[in-house]
């Protein structure tokens, strides 16, 4: 049995495009899953610790964060909500808070204008500002920072940038492995371990959860939180399951709740190859596994 000194948060990551919850592979190939607020409510009811909502196309399309979606999600939950995407100025941050966000994550604008981070921390406090870092491992050697949700390469070393964000005052880092995102092959333990070792602020792991053991492995790197999408989305979206969203079959076919093709997609992947090995998981099963491995978590007692 392993032991950790601090409680590790289990976090649901909601990637959105327009009004829809989406999920992709390596931050691309997005498929519509349903309505973010519906999933957020279900995760809250099943004892998720926090929710991270990422507007995947806001910075890419150079438009503001979708505040309507933020408001819809915030109204359905009573756990901390971090929003990421489309933040370019202090007014954008204030608007996000007014819409119901508890913390704001900044990626693209932090790279292009690091002073924004310092200003935001000065105005809103470090506990409210998160550094969102999308990392790409090139040639199995160097981790690069990519912006605009994985569409623009920078010349920044990921570890140097995480340290710089800490120096600028962010209270937390969300570190996403682009290489592993959506593939279900586990978190990038080397990336997470080194970021935790070189920084002194909380780190949230993102990108790669595929089975229950991945949460335990990520916890041992020193992260303070673990964010996952596919393993939860594809569990709670499954029709006729005891923990499913309450949509009729006709609603599902019409896309009111989910794009039912995603269940097939999770089995066969691109090109009809069974490439995705995601194990649909309940929030309770994840927390129980972590607890049984000696990792402090807020236990879930739902069915």
VEXDREN-2710 file (C-alpha; in Angstrom, 1 decimal):
% VEXDREN-2710
k/r/px/py/pz
1/UNK/0.0/0.0/0.0
2/UNK/1.3/3.5/-0.9
3/UNK/0.8/6.7/1.1
4/UNK/0.4/10.3/0.2
5/UNK/0.6/13.3/2.5
6/UNK/-2.2/15.3/0.9
7/UNK/-5.7/14.6/-0.4
8/UNK/-5.9/14.2/-4.2
9/UNK/-8.9/15.7/-5.9
10/UNK/-10.8/13.8/-8.6
11/UNK/-11.8/16.2/-11.3
12/UNK/-14.0/15.9/-14.3
13/UNK/-12.8/17.7/-17.4
14/UNK/-15.4/19.1/-19.8
15/UNK/-14.1/20.2/-23.2
16/UNK/-16.7/22.3/-25.0
17/UNK/-17.1/23.7/-28.5
18/UNK/-20.0/26.1/-28.8
19/UNK/-22.9/24.8/-26.7
20/UNK/-21.7/21.2/-26.8
21/UNK/-19.6/18.8/-24.7
22/UNK/-16.9/17.3/-27.0
23/UNK/-14.1/14.8/-26.7
24/UNK/-11.2/14.4/-29.0
25/UNK/-7.9/12.6/-29.4
26/UNK/-4.7/14.6/-28.8
27/UNK/-7.0/17.7/-28.6
28/UNK/-8.3/17.1/-32.1
29/UNK/-11.0/15.0/-33.9
30/UNK/-13.7/16.3/-31.6
31/UNK/-17.0/14.5/-31.4
32/UNK/-20.1/15.8/-29.8
33/UNK/-21.2/14.1/-26.6
34/UNK/-24.0/16.2/-25.3
35/UNK/-24.7/19.2/-23.1
36/UNK/-22.0/20.3/-20.7
37/UNK/-24.5/21.2/-17.9
38/UNK/-26.2/17.8/-18.0
39/UNK/-22.9/16.0/-17.5
40/UNK/-21.7/18.5/-14.9
41/UNK/-24.9/18.0/-12.9
42/UNK/-24.5/14.2/-13.1
43/UNK/-20.8/14.4/-12.0
44/UNK/-21.8/16.6/-9.1
45/UNK/-24.5/14.2/-8.0
46/UNK/-21.9/11.4/-8.1
47/UNK/-19.5/13.3/-5.8
48/UNK/-16.9/14.7/-8.2
49/UNK/-14.6/17.0/-6.3
50/UNK/-14.2/19.7/-9.0
51/UNK/-14.9/20.5/-12.6
52/UNK/-12.6/22.0/-15.2
53/UNK/-14.4/23.4/-18.2
54/UNK/-12.2/24.1/-21.3
55/UNK/-13.5/26.1/-24.2
56/UNK/-11.4/24.3/-26.9
57/UNK/-11.8/26.8/-29.7
58/UNK/-12.0/30.2/-28.0
59/UNK/-8.3/31.0/-28.3
60/UNK/-8.0/29.2/-31.7
61/UNK/-10.8/31.3/-33.2
62/UNK/-9.8/34.4/-31.2
63/UNK/-13.1/34.8/-29.5
64/UNK/-14.1/35.1/-25.9
65/UNK/-14.9/32.3/-23.5
66/UNK/-18.4/31.0/-23.9
67/UNK/-20.0/32.6/-20.9
68/UNK/-23.4/31.1/-21.5
69/UNK/-22.0/27.6/-21.1
70/UNK/-20.1/28.7/-18.0
71/UNK/-23.3/30.0/-16.5
72/UNK/-25.3/26.9/-17.3
73/UNK/-22.7/24.6/-15.8
74/UNK/-22.2/26.8/-12.7
75/UNK/-25.9/26.8/-12.0
76/UNK/-26.0/23.0/-11.8
77/UNK/-23.1/22.3/-9.4
78/UNK/-21.8/23.2/-6.0
79/UNK/-18.2/22.2/-6.4
80/UNK/-15.3/24.4/-7.5
81/UNK/-15.4/25.3/-11.2
82/UNK/-12.3/26.2/-13.2
83/UNK/-12.7/27.6/-16.7
84/UNK/-10.1/27.8/-19.4
85/UNK/-10.1/29.3/-22.9
86/UNK/-10.4/32.7/-24.5
87/UNK/-9.0/34.8/-21.6
88/UNK/-7.1/37.8/-23.0
89/UNK/-7.5/40.5/-20.4
90/UNK/-8.6/41.3/-16.8
91/UNK/-12.2/42.1/-18.0
92/UNK/-12.4/38.5/-19.4
93/UNK/-11.4/37.1/-16.1
94/UNK/-13.9/39.3/-14.2
95/UNK/-16.7/38.2/-16.7
96/UNK/-15.8/34.5/-16.0
97/UNK/-16.1/35.0/-12.3
98/UNK/-19.4/36.8/-12.7
99/UNK/-20.6/33.9/-14.8
100/UNK/-19.9/31.5/-11.9
101/UNK/-16.3/30.4/-12.2
102/UNK/-14.2/30.0/-9.1
103/UNK/-10.9/29.9/-10.9
104/UNK/-9.7/31.0/-14.3
105/UNK/-7.0/29.1/-16.3
106/UNK/-4.9/30.9/-18.9
107/UNK/-2.8/29.3/-21.6
108/UNK/-2.4/31.1/-24.9
109/UNK/-2.5/34.7/-23.5
110/UNK/-0.1/33.8/-20.8
111/UNK/2.5/32.8/-23.4
112/UNK/1.9/35.9/-25.6
113/UNK/1.6/38.3/-22.6
114/UNK/3.1/36.9/-19.4
115/UNK/2.4/40.2/-17.7
116/UNK/-1.3/39.4/-17.8
117/UNK/-0.7/36.6/-15.2
118/UNK/1.1/39.0/-12.9
119/UNK/-1.7/41.6/-13.2
120/UNK/-4.4/39.0/-12.8
121/UNK/-2.8/37.6/-9.6
122/UNK/-2.4/41.2/-8.3
123/UNK/-6.1/42.0/-8.9
124/UNK/-7.8/38.6/-8.2
125/UNK/-5.3/36.7/-6.0
126/UNK/-3.2/33.7/-6.8
127/UNK/-5.8/31.3/-5.6
128/UNK/-8.0/32.4/-8.5
129/UNK/-5.5/32.2/-11.3
130/UNK/-4.4/28.9/-12.9
131/UNK/-1.7/28.3/-15.4
132/UNK/-3.0/25.9/-18.1
133/UNK/-0.1/24.2/-19.9
134/UNK/-0.6/21.9/-22.9
135/UNK/2.6/19.9/-23.4
136/UNK/3.8/18.0/-26.4
137/UNK/6.6/15.5/-26.2
138/UNK/8.7/15.8/-29.4
139/UNK/10.9/12.9/-30.4
140/UNK/10.7/11.4/-26.9
141/UNK/13.1/14.0/-25.8
142/UNK/11.8/17.5/-25.3
143/UNK/8.5/18.7/-23.9
144/UNK/7.2/21.8/-25.7
145/UNK/4.4/24.2/-24.8
146/UNK/1.7/24.4/-27.4
147/UNK/-1.0/27.0/-27.4
148/UNK/-4.4/27.6/-29.0
149/UNK/-5.5/24.2/-27.7
150/UNK/-2.7/22.3/-29.2
151/UNK/-2.7/24.1/-32.6
152/UNK/0.3/26.5/-32.2
153/UNK/3.8/25.5/-31.4
154/UNK/5.9/27.7/-29.2
155/UNK/9.7/27.6/-28.5
156/UNK/9.0/27.2/-24.7
157/UNK/10.3/24.3/-22.7
158/UNK/7.4/23.0/-20.7
159/UNK/9.3/22.7/-17.4
160/UNK/10.9/26.2/-17.7
161/UNK/7.4/27.6/-18.5
162/UNK/5.8/25.9/-15.5
163/UNK/8.4/27.4/-13.2
164/UNK/8.0/30.8/-14.8
165/UNK/4.2/30.6/-14.3
166/UNK/4.9/29.9/-10.6
167/UNK/7.1/32.9/-10.4
168/UNK/4.4/35.0/-12.0
169/UNK/2.1/34.0/-9.2
170/UNK/-0.4/31.4/-10.4
171/UNK/-1.8/29.3/-7.6
172/UNK/-2.1/26.1/-9.5
173/UNK/-1.1/24.4/-12.8
174/UNK/-3.1/22.2/-15.1
175/UNK/-0.7/20.1/-17.0
176/UNK/-2.1/18.3/-20.1
177/UNK/-0.2/15.8/-22.1
178/UNK/-1.2/16.4/-25.8
179/UNK/0.4/13.1/-26.8
180/UNK/-1.8/11.1/-24.4
181/UNK/-5.0/13.0/-24.5
182/UNK/-8.0/10.8/-25.2
183/UNK/-6.0/7.7/-26.0
184/UNK/-6.5/6.0/-22.6
185/UNK/-2.9/4.9/-22.3
186/UNK/-2.2/6.5/-18.9
187/UNK/-0.9/9.8/-17.8
188/UNK/2.6/11.0/-18.6
189/UNK/4.2/10.1/-15.3
190/UNK/7.6/11.5/-16.3
191/UNK/6.1/14.9/-17.2
192/UNK/4.0/15.2/-14.1
193/UNK/6.7/14.0/-11.7
194/UNK/9.2/16.5/-13.0
195/UNK/6.7/19.4/-12.9
196/UNK/5.8/18.5/-9.3
197/UNK/9.5/18.2/-8.4
198/UNK/10.4/21.6/-9.9
199/UNK/7.5/23.6/-8.6
200/UNK/6.0/24.2/-5.2
201/UNK/2.3/24.8/-6.2
202/UNK/-0.5/22.4/-6.7
203/UNK/-0.5/20.5/-10.0
204/UNK/-3.5/18.9/-11.8
205/UNK/-2.8/16.0/-14.1
206/UNK/-4.7/15.9/-17.4
207/UNK/-4.6/13.8/-20.5
208/UNK/-4.5/10.0/-20.7
209/UNK/-6.8/8.4/-18.1
210/UNK/-7.8/5.0/-19.5
211/UNK/-8.2/2.6/-16.5
212/UNK/-8.5/2.8/-12.8
213/UNK/-4.9/2.1/-12.1
214/UNK/-3.9/5.3/-14.0
215/UNK/-5.4/7.4/-11.2
216/UNK/-3.3/5.6/-8.6
217/UNK/-0.1/6.0/-10.7
218/UNK/-0.7/9.7/-11.3
219/UNK/-1.3/10.3/-7.6
220/UNK/2.2/9.0/-6.8
221/UNK/3.9/11.8/-8.9
222/UNK/2.8/14.3/-6.3
223/UNK/-0.1/15.9/-8.1
224/UNK/-2.9/17.5/-6.1
225/UNK/-5.6/16.7/-8.6
226/UNK/-6.4/14.4/-11.5
227/UNK/-8.7/15.5/-14.3
228/UNK/-10.3/13.0/-16.6
229/UNK/-12.8/13.1/-19.4
230/UNK/-13.3/9.9/-21.5
231/UNK/-13.4/7.4/-18.7
232/UNK/-16.2/9.3/-17.0
233/UNK/-18.0/10.5/-20.1
234/UNK/-18.4/7.1/-21.6
235/UNK/-19.5/5.5/-18.4
236/UNK/-22.3/8.0/-17.6
237/UNK/-23.4/8.3/-21.2
238/UNK/-24.1/4.5/-21.6
239/UNK/-27.8/3.8/-22.1
240/UNK/-29.5/1.3/-19.7
241/UNK/-26.7/1.6/-17.1
242/UNK/-27.5/2.2/-13.5
243/UNK/-25.6/5.5/-13.7
244/UNK/-26.7/7.0/-16.9
245/UNK/-28.1/10.3/-18.0
246/UNK/-31.9/10.3/-18.2
247/UNK/-32.5/10.6/-21.9
248/UNK/-34.9/8.4/-23.9
249/UNK/-33.6/6.4/-26.8
250/UNK/-35.3/8.7/-29.3
251/UNK/-33.6/11.7/-27.6
252/UNK/-30.2/9.9/-28.0
253/UNK/-30.8/9.2/-31.6
254/UNK/-31.7/12.8/-32.3
255/UNK/-28.6/14.0/-30.5
256/UNK/-30.4/15.8/-27.7
257/UNK/-28.2/14.2/-25.1
258/UNK/-25.3/12.6/-26.8
259/UNK/-24.0/11.6/-30.2
260/UNK/-24.6/7.8/-29.9
261/UNK/-21.9/7.2/-32.4
262/UNK/-19.4/7.9/-29.7
263/UNK/-20.1/4.6/-28.0
264/UNK/-19.1/2.8/-31.2
265/UNK/-16.2/5.3/-31.5
266/UNK/-14.8/4.4/-28.1
267/UNK/-14.7/0.7/-29.2
268/UNK/-13.3/1.1/-32.7
269/UNK/-11.5/4.4/-32.9
270/UNK/-10.4/6.0/-36.1
271/UNK/-10.3/3.8/-39.2
272/UNK/-12.5/1.2/-37.5
273/UNK/-9.4/0.0/-35.5
274/UNK/-9.9/-0.9/-31.9
275/UNK/-7.4/1.8/-30.9
276/UNK/-9.1/3.2/-27.8
277/UNK/-8.7/1.2/-24.6
278/UNK/-10.6/3.5/-22.2
279/UNK/-12.3/1.7/-19.4
280/UNK/-15.6/3.5/-18.5
281/UNK/-15.4/4.3/-14.7
282/UNK/-17.6/5.6/-12.1
283/UNK/-16.4/8.4/-9.8
284/UNK/-17.0/6.2/-6.8
285/UNK/-14.9/3.3/-8.2
286/UNK/-12.0/5.7/-8.9
287/UNK/-12.1/7.1/-5.4
288/UNK/-12.4/3.7/-3.8
289/UNK/-9.4/2.4/-5.7
290/UNK/-7.3/5.4/-4.7
291/UNK/-8.4/5.1/-1.0
292/UNK/-7.6/1.4/-1.0
293/UNK/-4.1/2.2/-2.3
294/UNK/-3.5/4.6/0.6
295/UNK/-4.2/7.8/-1.2
296/UNK/-6.3/10.3/0.8
297/UNK/-9.5/11.2/-1.1
298/UNK/-12.9/12.6/-0.3
299/UNK/-14.8/9.3/-0.3
300/UNK/-17.9/8.8/-2.5
301/UNK/-20.9/7.1/-1.0
302/UNK/-23.3/7.2/-3.9
303/UNK/-24.5/4.0/-5.5
END
